[in-house]
Amino acid sequence: MTNLKLKGAIIAADGAMYRFAARLDKPAPLISEVVHGKRELPEADQRTWAALLGVDNYKALFGDAEKS
């Protein structure tokens, strides 16, 4: 399932997932896999992503995030 809150935060902050990937120095497919629920991130990475996206509570993006 797609994590719509995470995807929305990425688009709001960077305009595209590939730009967010570049800021993280990670491959773009990794971002897509996480957004689409094909890969889970360790808590430390969740915190890093949330901080880069300007979200104080990482669980708002990764915990009970709205999915479809």
C-alpha positions in Angstrom: 0.0 0.0 0.0 1.1 3.5 -0.8 2.0 5.7 2.1 0.2 8.9 1.1 1.4 11.0 4.0 5.0 10.2 3.2 4.6 10.7 -0.5 2.8 14.0 0.1 5.6 15.2 2.5 8.3 14.3 -0.1 6.5 16.1 -2.9 5.8 19.1 -0.7 9.4 19.4 0.4 11.3 18.4 -2.8 8.8 18.3 -5.7 9.7 14.8 -6.7 10.9 11.6 -5.1 14.1 11.6 -7.1 15.1 15.0 -5.7 14.5 13.7 -2.2 16.6 10.7 -3.0 19.4 13.0 -4.1 19.3 14.9 -0.8 19.6 11.6 1.0 22.3 10.4 -1.4 20.2 7.2 -1.9 18.9 5.6 -5.1 15.5 6.8 -6.2 14.1 3.2 -6.4 14.7 2.9 -2.6 12.4 5.9 -2.0 9.7 4.5 -4.2 9.9 1.1 -2.5 9.4 2.7 0.9 6.6 4.9 -0.3 4.8 1.9 -1.9 5.2 -0.3 1.1 7.7 -2.8 -0.4 10.4 -2.0 2.0 10.5 -0.9 5.7 13.0 1.5 7.1 14.9 1.1 10.4 13.7 3.6 13.0 16.9 5.7 12.7 16.3 6.1 9.0 12.6 7.0 9.6 13.8 9.7 12.0 16.3 11.0 9.4 13.7 11.1 6.6 11.2 12.9 8.8 13.7 15.5 9.9 14.7 16.2 6.3 11.0 16.6 5.4 10.5 19.0 8.3 8.2 16.6 10.3 8.8 16.6 14.0 7.0 13.3 14.7 8.4 10.5 12.5 5.5 8.2 13.5 3.1 10.7 11.7 4.8 9.5 8.5 5.7 5.9 9.2 3.5 4.8 12.1 -0.2 4.9 11.4 0.2 6.8 8.2 -2.7 7.0 5.8 -2.3 4.4 3.2 -4.2 3.3 0.1 
